Amino acid sequence: DFHHTGKKVPYTCTQCDEAWCLHACPVEAITVDKATGAKVVNESTCVGCKVCTIACPFGTINYVQETGKVQKCDLCGGDPACVEACPTGAITFVDANWTGIDKMKQWADKLGNQPSAA
């Protein structure tokens, strides 16, 4: 809608491990999508209390007045549309499994277990 209304600029959710929004929701309307790992809002469960908007430290959950519910990035099922739409390539999506993060964690554990040089 941005090109027509100047509204609804994509707010890219960082999909926090801590997921403050998920833990703050009093009706458990935010859950983890098992396929993508995204924290998603179940619109039929959401009561529009906005507690998650306060809990999110990045301001990426928004109240939608027309629906009376909140809205956040759900990673578009693992193929985020904002990545395709971004004309400068400033938005990217990297699957955590592709990054080799587990190997990096193992290496960090090895380094962290070494005595530091004095």
BAFI-3210 file (N, C-alpha, C; in Angstrom, 3 decimals, decimal comma, padded with zeros to 6 digits):
// residues 118
n [1|2|3|4|5|6|7|8|9|10|11|12|13|14|15|16|17|18|19|20|21|22|23|24|25|26|27|28|29|30|31|32|33|34|35|36|37|38|39|40|41|42|43|44|45|46|47|48|49|50|51|52|53|54|55|56|57|58|59|60|61|62|63|64|65|66|67|68|69|70|71|72|73|74|75|76|77|78|79|80|81|82|83|84|85|86|87|88|89|90|91|92|93|94|95|96|97|98|99|100|101|102|103|104|105|106|107|108|109|110|111|112|113|114|115|116|117|118]
n.u [000,809|002,136|003,064|000,717|-000,697|001,107|001,407|001,979|004,689|007,184|007,941|010,555|010,629|012,772|012,572|013,115|015,004|014,364|011,756|009,884|007,399|005,785|005,847|004,649|002,024|-001,222|-003,213|-002,076|-001,812|000,301|002,422|004,881|005,744|006,113|007,329|008,794|009,888|009,150|007,699|004,361|001,226|-001,883|-004,688|-007,359|-007,288|-006,110|-006,802|-006,410|-005,164|-002,724|-000,478|001,739|002,870|003,971|005,809|007,654|010,920|011,803|009,811|008,309|005,826|002,563|-000,458|-003,479|-005,876|-008,181|-008,793|-008,662|-006,747|-003,381|-000,433|002,332|005,511|005,610|007,391|006,456|005,878|008,403|009,464|010,076|008,275|009,128|011,823|012,003|010,698|012,277|013,984|016,689|018,050|018,536|017,214|017,509|017,133|018,178|018,489|018,802|019,930|021,525|023,600|025,456|025,452|025,491|028,011|029,554|028,842|029,885|032,617|032,958|032,418|034,641|036,699|035,936|036,450|039,100|042,012|042,547|045,008|047,502]
n.v [-001,211|001,183|002,719|003,802|004,901|005,818|004,539|001,699|000,787|-001,684|-003,314|-004,894|-007,720|-009,023|-011,559|-012,490|-014,533|-014,394|-013,442|-011,403|-010,338|-012,600|-013,827|-011,844|-011,683|-011,907|-013,688|-015,663|-015,349|-015,105|-017,225|-019,773|-020,472|-023,606|-024,436|-022,225|-020,946|-018,448|-015,926|-015,628|-013,879|-014,962|-014,051|-014,563|-015,177|-013,012|-010,222|-007,578|-006,018|-004,745|-005,210|-006,651|-004,847|-003,003|-004,573|-005,280|-004,500|-003,302|-002,095|-003,342|-004,465|-003,746|-001,975|-002,398|-000,344|-000,688|-003,416|-003,914|-005,455|-006,751|-006,610|-008,195|-008,939|-012,032|-013,458|-014,170|-016,866|-017,914|-016,814|-013,865|-011,080|-008,450|-008,494|-009,056|-006,782|-004,617|-001,973|-001,338|-003,465|-003,547|-005,013|-008,252|-011,824|-014,431|-017,767|-019,257|-021,781|-021,974|-020,269|-021,535|-021,373|-023,100|-024,306|-022,043|-021,449|-023,691|-023,297|-020,875|-021,736|-023,369|-021,485|-019,921|-021,552|-021,578|-020,570|-017,122|-014,946|-013,482]
n.w [000,000|000,263|-001,970|-002,938|-000,782|001,083|003,404|005,552|005,470|005,214|008,213|009,421|011,197|013,644|014,514|017,176|019,453|022,128|021,996|023,055|022,472|022,041|024,582|026,085|025,288|026,447|025,659|024,219|021,416|019,713|018,125|017,319|014,061|012,873|010,499|009,458|011,635|012,319|014,380|014,672|014,353|015,378|014,024|014,637|017,298|018,552|020,596|020,344|022,326|022,468|024,043|023,173|021,385|023,048|024,357|022,403|021,638|019,336|017,941|015,910|015,732|014,912|015,550|013,897|012,992|011,431|011,617|014,294|015,437|015,939|013,878|012,368|010,903|009,226|007,871|005,410|004,926|004,629|002,367|002,087|000,948|001,033|000,538|-002,180|-003,123|-002,368|-003,698|-003,538|-002,548|000,127|002,023|003,097|003,180|005,083|005,564|008,663|008,923|006,678|007,205|008,737|011,461|013,654|013,505|013,934|016,556|017,877|017,424|018,775|021,357|021,733|021,651|023,791|025,915|026,246|028,057|028,616|027,145|029,088]
ca.u [000,000|002,949|003,137|-000,565|-001,214|002,171|001,277|002,353|006,086|007,484|008,731|011,125|010,755|014,030|012,240|013,969|014,995|013,668|010,358|009,156|006,005|005,123|005,704|003,813|000,635|-002,019|-004,119|-001,242|-002,127|001,546|003,005|006,011|005,453|007,072|008,039|009,725|010,436|008,657|006,687|003,234|000,021|-003,117|-005,629|-008,630|-007,073|-005,703|-007,886|-006,064|-004,825|-001,494|000,603|002,911|003,494|004,769|006,888|008,645|011,899|012,154|008,658|007,941|004,455|001,722|-001,905|-004,198|-007,147|-009,289|-009,131|-008,644|-005,783|-002,004|000,143|003,793|006,132|005,548|008,366|005,737|006,021|009,792|009,860|009,609|007,983|009,873|013,141|011,800|010,227|013,254|014,683|018,130|018,646|018,899|016,581|017,872|016,657|019,158|018,056|019,790|020,629|022,503|024,718|026,409|025,503|025,856|029,472|030,105|028,639|030,858|033,924|032,952|032,549|036,034|037,505|035,544|036,954|040,555|042,451|042,917|046,404|047,663]
ca.v [000,000|002,376|003,547|004,458|005,605|006,312|003,786|000,289|000,517|-002,952|-003,333|-006,231|-008,337|-009,757|-012,912|-012,647|-015,772|-014,079|-013,268|-010,679|-010,197|-013,882|-014,044|-010,794|-011,802|-012,549|-014,698|-016,580|-015,191|-015,165|-018,560|-020,018|-021,284|-024,719|-024,544|-021,115|-020,427|-017,078|-015,678|-015,133|-013,490|-015,615|-012,936|-014,945|-015,235|-011,680|-009,371|-006,183|-005,307|-004,003|-005,486|-007,066|-003,667|-002,392|-005,507|-005,358|-003,418|-002,744|-001,420|-003,964|-004,967|-002,572|-002,093|-002,033|000,204|-001,235|-004,770|-003,980|-006,502|-006,364|-007,200|-008,198|-009,749|-013,479|-013,957|-014,586|-018,308|-018,250|-016,116|-012,496|-010,223|-007,190|-008,717|-008,884|-005,426|-003,587|-001,580|-001,169|-004,687|-003,314|-006,056|-009,600|-012,913|-015,506|-018,887|-019,479|-023,041|-021,742|-019,484|-022,357|-020,810|-024,130|-024,430|-020,843|-021,598|-024,678|-022,644|-019,888|-022,500|-023,798|-020,311|-019,459|-022,476|-021,442|-019,508|-015,923|-014,544|-012,448]
ca.w [000,000|000,450|-003,171|-003,163|000,392|001,952|004,652|005,593|005,148|005,886|009,429|009,411|012,516|013,778|014,973|018,360|020,233|023,371|021,597|024,093|022,037|022,270|026,020|026,664|024,849|027,490|025,111|023,436|019,994|018,950|018,221|016,425|012,884|012,908|009,221|009,211|012,884|012,512|015,399|013,892|015,080|014,985|014,055|015,264|018,744|019,003|021,095|020,071|023,570|022,160|024,993|022,398|020,780|024,111|024,697|021,322|021,772|018,034|017,356|014,639|015,772|014,745|015,706|012,680|013,452|010,645|012,066|015,754|015,783|015,656|012,670|012,346|009,856|009,426|006,893|004,191|004,744|004,305|001,136|002,371|-000,202|001,129|-000,074|-003,623|-003,421|-002,011|-004,923|-003,349|-002,012|001,527|002,834|002,667|004,025|005,128|006,382|009,725|008,673|005,631|007,709|009,468|012,802|014,627|013,477|014,569|018,001|018,346|017,404|019,860|022,611|021,848|021,985|025,119|026,914|026,315|028,954|027,885|027,257|030,111]
c.u [000,847|002,946|001,845|-001,004|-000,145|002,158|001,765|003,733|006,450|008,377|009,274|011,371|012,059|013,817|013,129|013,877|014,199|012,155|009,515|007,682|005,214|004,854|004,775|002,331|-000,199|-002,966|-003,407|-001,585|-000,880|002,191|004,167|005,558|006,521|007,896|009,108|010,428|009,978|007,649|005,531|002,035|-001,161|-004,218|-006,948|-008,518|-006,767|-006,921|-007,571|-005,679|-003,552|-000,347|001,880|003,627|004,375|005,987|007,992|009,632|012,246|010,992|008,181|006,591|003,552|000,254|-002,555|-005,610|-008,336|-009,744|-009,247|-007,700|-004,372|-001,494|001,658|004,274|006,015|006,476|007,717|005,938|007,423|010,306|009,400|009,474|008,788|011,255|013,052|011,472|011,272|014,096|016,197|018,825|019,061|018,297|016,973|017,291|017,675|018,635|019,154|020,561|021,732|023,754|025,784|026,530|025,895|027,369|030,135|029,975|029,649|032,251|034,026|033,087|033,988|036,918|037,214|036,085|038,472|040,927|042,897|044,396|046,518|048,623]
c.v [001,269|003,286|004,312|005,333|006,242|005,609|002,355|000,026|-000,782|-002,755|-004,743|-006,724|-009,121|-011,186|-013,303|-014,028|-015,561|-013,939|-012,627|-010,536|-011,463|-014,095|-013,022|-010,974|-012,565|-013,637|-015,711|-016,566|-015,227|-016,519|-018,675|-020,924|-022,368|-024,825|-023,468|-020,618|-019,014|-017,031|-014,986|-014,831|-014,260|-014,574|-013,308|-015,009|-013,856|-010,861|-007,885|-005,373|-004,460|-004,242|-005,887|-005,875|-002,940|-003,254|-005,544|-004,201|-002,734|-002,054|-002,028|-004,663|-003,736|-002,906|-001,607|-001,624|-000,418|-002,610|-004,874|-005,049|-005,967|-007,142|-007,136|-009,067|-011,225|-014,206|-014,490|-016,072|-018,736|-017,611|-014,665|-011,620|-008,927|-007,310|-008,499|-007,432|-004,351|-003,208|-001,462|-002,425|-004,561|-004,357|-007,407|-010,609|-014,037|-016,576|-019,179|-020,770|-022,870|-021,038|-020,321|-021,908|-021,849|-024,336|-023,231|-020,933|-022,590|-024,060|-021,631|-020,588|-022,952|-022,633|-019,834|-020,330|-022,399|-020,369|-018,292|-015,593|-013,410|-011,373]
c.w [000,000|-000,776|-003,430|-001,992|001,259|003,302|004,454|005,013|005,851|007,115|009,545|010,821|012,556|014,253|016,152|018,983|021,515|023,151|022,690|023,734|022,352|023,754|026,680|026,350|025,880|026,975|024,214|021,941|019,123|019,207|017,240|015,291|012,805|011,628|009,055|010,464|013,193|013,644|014,681|014,788|014,500|015,140|014,733|016,789|019,324|019,434|020,921|021,288|023,447|023,150|024,244|021,762|021,786|024,417|023,647|021,416|020,452|017,330|016,057|014,668|015,765|014,922|014,422|013,078|012,722|011,144|013,583|016,277|015,542|014,447|012,789|011,211|010,209|008,453|005,621|003,890|004,360|003,027|001,241|001,133|-000,167|000,506|-001,578|-003,972|-003,178|-003,227|-004,763|-002,845|-000,555|002,456|002,261|003,642|003,935|006,068|007,397|009,509|007,636|006,168|008,390|010,912|013,853|014,672|014,150|016,087|018,586|018,433|018,547|021,210|022,828|022,270|023,401|026,227|027,069|027,329|028,149|028,126|028,266|029,654]
res [d|f|h|h|t|g|k|k|v|p|y|t|c|t|q|c|d|e|a|w|c|l|h|a|c|p|v|e|a|i|t|v|d|k|a|t|g|a|k|v|v|n|e|s|t|c|v|g|c|k|v|c|t|i|a|c|p|f|g|t|i|n|y|v|q|e|t|g|k|v|q|k|c|d|l|c|g|g|d|p|a|c|v|e|a|c|p|t|g|a|i|t|f|v|d|a|n|w|t|g|i|d|k|m|k|q|w|a|d|k|l|g|n|q|p|s|a|a]
***
